[in-house]
Amino acid sequence: MSNKFNKLYHDRIVREAERKALTTISRSQAWVQEQKGLFPKRVKLSQNSVGWRLSDLLEWIESREAV
């Protein structure tokens, strides 16, 4: 994979089901941690939907593995 494609792939938006599979924490745990500044902020996609940047989630996962 080229670096440009890799960057675009990691900057895509992830919806709730994929976020949960990646992070293994519940929706409510993610929300509480987000409010405390301990989890990546969601991106508002429309009036009724949100997502997260994959790159932000991967960075969060890596930071948890270092602990």
C-alpha contacts under 8 A as a table, 3 or more apart, distances in Angstrom:
res1	aa1	res2	aa2	distance
1	M	5	F	6.44
1	M	6	N	6.23
2	S	5	F	5.31
2	S	6	N	6.05
3	N	6	N	4.93
3	N	7	K	6.02
4	K	7	K	5.23
4	K	8	L	6.31
5	F	8	L	5.08
5	F	9	Y	6.03
6	N	9	Y	5.05
6	N	10	H	6.25
7	K	10	H	5.23
7	K	11	D	6.16
8	L	11	D	5.08
8	L	12	R	6.44
9	Y	12	R	5.56
10	H	53	R	7.57
10	H	54	L	5.27
10	H	55	S	4.86
11	D	53	R	5.66
11	D	54	L	5.56
11	D	55	S	5.32
12	R	53	R	5.84
12	R	54	L	5.76
12	R	55	S	7.69
13	I	51	G	5.81
13	I	52	W	5.42
13	I	53	R	4.74
13	I	54	L	5.94
14	V	18	E	6.10
14	V	19	R	6.16
14	V	51	G	5.29
14	V	52	W	5.14
14	V	53	R	6.10
14	V	54	L	5.87
15	R	18	E	5.74
15	R	19	R	6.10
15	R	50	V	6.93
15	R	51	G	4.64
15	R	52	W	6.61
16	E	19	R	4.96
16	E	20	K	6.09
16	E	27	R	7.77
16	E	50	V	7.95
16	E	51	G	6.62
17	A	20	K	5.27
17	A	21	A	6.33
18	E	21	A	5.00
18	E	22	L	6.10
19	R	22	L	5.18
19	R	23	T	6.02
19	R	24	T	7.92
19	R	52	W	7.47
19	R	57	L	7.69
20	K	23	T	5.32
20	K	24	T	5.17
20	K	25	I	5.91
20	K	26	S	6.40
20	K	27	R	7.19
21	A	24	T	5.40
22	L	57	L	7.88
23	T	57	L	7.55
23	T	61	I	6.80
25	I	29	Q	6.14
25	I	30	A	6.42
26	S	29	Q	5.18
26	S	30	A	6.17
27	R	30	A	5.18
27	R	31	W	6.20
28	S	31	W	5.02
28	S	32	V	6.18
29	Q	32	V	5.21
29	Q	33	Q	6.13
30	A	33	Q	5.20
30	A	34	E	5.93
30	A	39	F	6.60
31	W	34	E	4.99
31	W	35	Q	6.21
32	V	35	Q	5.18
32	V	36	K	6.45
33	Q	36	K	5.06
33	Q	37	G	6.23
33	Q	38	L	4.94
33	Q	39	F	5.28
34	E	37	G	5.00
34	E	38	L	5.54
34	E	39	F	4.44
34	E	40	P	6.14
34	E	41	K	5.97
35	Q	38	L	7.54
35	Q	39	F	7.95
36	K	39	F	7.74
37	G	40	P	7.42
37	G	41	K	7.93
39	F	60	W	6.94
40	P	52	W	7.34
40	P	56	D	6.03
40	P	57	L	6.53
40	P	60	W	7.16
41	K	52	W	6.99
42	R	50	V	6.22
42	R	51	G	5.54
42	R	52	W	4.90
42	R	53	R	7.74
43	V	50	V	5.46
43	V	51	G	5.21
43	V	52	W	5.61
43	V	53	R	7.48
44	K	47	Q	7.45
44	K	49	S	6.31
44	K	50	V	4.49
44	K	51	G	6.59
45	L	48	N	7.73
45	L	49	S	5.45
45	L	50	V	5.10
45	L	51	G	6.80
46	S	49	S	5.24
46	S	50	V	7.03
52	W	56	D	7.28
52	W	57	L	7.17
53	R	56	D	5.30
53	R	57	L	6.53
54	L	57	L	5.10
54	L	58	L	6.11
55	S	58	L	5.16
55	S	59	E	6.14
56	D	59	E	5.13
56	D	60	W	6.20
57	L	60	W	5.01
57	L	61	I	6.16
58	L	61	I	5.04
58	L	62	E	6.18
59	E	62	E	5.13
59	E	63	S	6.23
60	W	63	S	5.12
60	W	64	R	6.35
61	I	64	R	5.17
61	I	65	E	6.37
62	E	65	E	5.12
62	E	66	A	6.48
63	S	66	A	5.28
63	S	67	V	6.89
64	R	67	V	5.42
